[in-house]
């Protein structure tokens, strides 16, 4: 029998159960369009020879983040998605995706806590890092610090435009948190207006980086990303990448770094 955790100290190792999501070619095409795919990228927007962009897996696995929040151990409305990882084991076909979820780690950072959630499927493994501000000092291990990195030396740079409708479009892929559509909710959280999903920014960035280095977006093999600051729909994303194994990249929106990360492509 699964024991329901009552506090953060008991949350690490918690089994979040299994979940199956069935998606169609329309869902995959909608996702591609929401991260900036264009009409001439037929393998992304035309069902005849459709290839699913692997970053869609990050959206498919969000049920586990919601399941962890629904345990009642922390206030899910006062949590931030600050990190994402993905390992792709093979092309993701349209149809049913069976997944299992688990809280892998919980770290006590003093003034905050970090929850690490893993989702496993046959064709991908996704990891979500969730930050809980103001929730700490409960006696847990501090966990690893974020590794430092050398300054990026870009070998490719580009601009990705976002529309003011970018967030209301992307939320149709599954993440319907009101902060992305409701001005009252976003205002209560300190934002001037609804913000773009971090995974939308990530999907746009990885697709742009793939094109910039001559790789196909569907050839993504793995990625890691730190989600640092929000993007407002309508802002331009300045994307820079440094060729290597892995490819390192950085995204800026205005004067702020929105995310940094690395990725590999087959």
Steps between C-alpha positions, in 0.01 A plus 500: 500500500634843405546728802384857439770748608405759761802732471798576278724262695282211383455614141829374352451162337123538481343296221268717290347206320445448131323708240417456132462788257367443151576769245416537133678649203298817561644527852856455371446760227345744749806459723734560206315818405501619862882483508541685173491239222442660161282396206790367292620265778272229367635220719384701802166634377370245245365162608625321188860462622459643849791495745414592859730760654652320803459799733127416487590224747559767765138610460374142506671436834359801686230281654764379750578855614128553557472166682783595737330831577168326562653299785447810715851514644567844350297779342508422128389856419818631665748292302724577203625276221872582492666207327435244229681193373413260220654181360348375176530125439334492158252676271171573678209374289148639505279292732497387861794579730518303824700672776592456864594780737708529816628771732869431470644750751399781734767747611489749788666820375439699820265772380346271241470138392552320171296203382635282218240295312579231243272357231587177321358377169624246250631767264601780737597597853408850620609681814333805658660723763242687710599787732298572815581855618471568871479131589815378670684429825322168548819303564558345161824470305600807303575305184734593216570858400444614145823438307681801363554533129742676271372809318331413173703559185225504237555343159139573400253770602144564397176672598173320564194722506206419725147629451276643770290187447792263566395403853131448423604278209758298694263435792290289262783244507410417860628758752195712584635681806313834517822700537536459123160647410336682793628856568365490857695184583822616334466839670461338841833323438678824412492487120385786278287259297472125429836334437612242247548142616861410575461183293374711209816712515708182523324340203547812289866525596587137430321507164690818407834358613444185294439707188794724577749212513347307210324229703139390473287599805369142518859371531533629857671239717515671839479835670549674830373848579480752781188716482620829643257785427158533337426608145205720410307398188600735221863529609777395262726217613868552426645150472872426496663158464852363522572194290640202686394173653269598656389825337475774762240774463364810668175692452450868584176696508575869517780553749433177691632147454188288472665158489829322444568141414658237282373249245614216279372409154528173310 
